[in-house]
Amino acid sequence: MDLKGKVILITGGAIRLGRAITLEMLSVGAKVYCHYNQSEAAAQELKHQYPQIELIRGDLKQIITIKSIIGQILEHTGTIDVLINNAAVFIRSPLGTVTEEIWENLFTLNLRAGFFLAQEIGPLMKQKGSGKIINIADTSALKPFPSFIPYSLTKSGMISLTKGLAKTLAPEVQVNAINPGPVLLPEYYTENDRLRSIEKTLLQREGEPKDIAEAVKFLLIDGDYITGSTIAVDGGRSLFN
């Protein structure tokens, strides 16, 4: 897919990995709709630096908001060529501490939002004959983190969603997932937490946001014969015993 001028919706696109993906898409001339919710300052800073970005705000935990966001984009462009489901929360929740609120917060944003975005956008892509969806999962989808079981479950769900969408939307639409490893570790991680994460990679180092963004670009530009796949960009974390 030639991304120049293509309409791309990136959820959670103002900070962290989403920001790196947003910048990568801008670099190839795409028309980027950068979704954000609470990251107002970061979004406005991005818009100041890159006026061509279209900012779109909304709480993806609300289905009505999802429909509104899609409607606004379609009203202005008439189409959405690419959906990148990136928005997520990462909450430490050891067994015995998980509350209903934590569970609902994780599943509603990390998994349900991606499903309903794809349910709205995927059929439109199929109808017009082309489109791509990329879901950002996590290495914990395959090897759940003991202190993050609910989070890990949401990312396992994203991989299952990827396969289901790929089957349903084929052959017109390609749907794939990316499993990042230790990239942009949480700010609350201690030095010991950080070192343990890195030691469990084969490459023995933390990844860069650009590593994920370039994998997204590869799937969009050169991945026309790839669908239903999950690409690990994790420094070998998924192979570590």
N, C-alpha and C positions, 0 to 999 in steps of 0.2 A: 504494500500500500504506500503510495506517495502521500506523505502527511502534510504537504504544503497546502494550506487553506482548509484542511479537514477540521471539523468541529469535534473537539475533545472535551469531555466532562471528566474532571479529576476530583474525586471527593477527598476532603481533608488535604487540599492541595497547597495550603499556605505555609505549612510547617513540616519539619523533619523530612521523612522520605517523600511525602507528597510534594513538598517544595522542590526537591531535587528533580522529581518527575516533571513537575510543571515547567521548570527551567529547561529541561531537556526537550520537551515538546515545543517550547517557544523557539529553541535553537534550530528546529527543522521547519519552522514557518507555519505551524499549526495555529488554528484559532482556538485558544484555550479558555474554557470556562472553569475557573478555579473556585471550587466550593469550599466554604469554611463555615464554622458556627461560632465558637468562642474566641477564635484567634483573630480578633478584629485588628489589633495593632500590626501583627505580622502580615495580614492580608493587605492592609492599606500601604504598608511599606513596600510590598511586592508590586502593588499597582503604581506606586510612585516611581519605582525603578523601571517598570515595564508597563507603560500606559496601554499597550495593546491587549493586556490581559483583561478578561471580563470576570469580575468578581460576582459570586452569587452566594448569598448567605441563607442558612436554614438548618433546623434541627432534624437530622435524618431519622431520629427515633419516632417521628411523626409521619405517618403515611401520607397525610394530606400535604405535608411540606414537600415530600418527594415528588408528588404529582405536580405541585406548584413549580418546583425548580425545573422539572422537565418541560412543563408548559411554557415557562418563560424563555427557555432556550429555543424551543421549537417556534415560538412566536417571532423570534428575531432571526433565526437561521433557516427554519424549515426542516432541519435534519440534525441528527447526532451520529457522527461516524464512529466514534470510539468512546467507550465507557471504561474508566479505570476506578475500580472499587478499592480505595485505599483507606478511607476513614475508619479509625478503630481506637479503642481505649485498651490500655495494658494495665491491669490491676492485679497486684499480688493478693492472692486469696488462698492461703493454706487450708487444707481440709480441717473442718471444725470452726472456721471463721467465715465461711461463705454465707451471706445473707441473701434473701430473695431480691433485695435491691441491687446487690452486686451482680447477681445472676442476670437479672433483667437488663441492667445497664450494659453488660458485656454482650449478651445475645441480641439485644435490640439494635445496637449500633454495629457491632462487628459482623453479624450474620444476616439478620432480618433486613436491614437497610439495603445491603447488597443484592439480596434476592428481589426485593420489590423494585429497585432501580432497574435490574435486568429484566424483570417481568414487564415493565413499562417500555423500556428502550429496545430490548431484544427483538420483539415482533416487528417493530418499525424498521429495524435494520434488515430483518429477513424479508420483509415486504419490498423494500427498495433494492434488495439483491446484494447487499454488502454491509460489513461492519465488523468491529472487533471489540471484545470485552476482555479485560485483564483484571483478575482478582489478586490482591496482595494478601498472601497467607502468611505462614511463618514456619520455621523449622520445627516448632513445637507441635505442629499439626501431626507430624509423624512420630515424634518422641515427646510426649507431653511433659512439661515442666512440673515437678511435684508441687510447687507452691503456686502454680498458675493453672490448675486443672480446668476451671471454667473457660479461661482465655484460650487454652489449648484446644478445647472442644469447639470453640467458635471457628478457629482456624482450620480444624479438621472438616468442619462443615463447609467452609469456603472451597476446599478441594473437592468435596462431594458435589457442591453446587456447580463448580467449574465443569465437572464431567457431565452432569445432568443437562446443563445449558448447552454444552458442545453437541450432545446428541440431539437435543430438541431443536436447536437453531441451525444445524447443518443442512445443506452445504454452504449456505450463503454467508454465515457468520462464524468466525473463529473465536473460540473462548479458551483462554489459558490462565494459569496461575503462576505466581512467583513466590517461592519460599525464601525470604531473607534469613540470614543467620544473624550473628551479633554485629549489627550496624546501628549506630546511634543508640547506644545502651541508655537505659533510663537514668535520669539525673540523680535519683535517689540511690543508685547502686554504689556500694562502697568499693574501694580499690580491690578488696578481696573478691567481691562479686564480679568485677570487671575481669580480673585475672582468671577466675574460674571459667568464665564464658569463653575467653580467648584460648585457654588451654584445651578446651574441648573442640577446637577446630583443627583440621589437619594442617592448615597454613599458618597456624599460630599467630594470627593477627586479627584485629577488628576490620570489618569491611567499611567501605565508604558509601555514602548515599548515592554517589554517581554510579557505583556498581549496579545498584538496583535500577536506576533510571536508564542505564544503557541496556540492561536486559529487557526493559519495557520497550525501548526503541527498537531493539532487534526483533521482538515478537511482532511489533506493528509494521515495520518496514520489510523485514525479510522472512517473517513467519507465516507466509500464506499457506504453507502445507503443514502447519502445526495446529492442532486443535485438541482440546481435552487433556492437555499435558500440564504438568507442574514442573517448573524449572527451579532447581535449588541454586541459590546464589548465596552460599553460606560458608565458604572457605572449607568445605568438607565436614561441616558440623554434623550433617545427617549420617555420615559414615563412621563417626566416632563411637567407640564402644561405650 
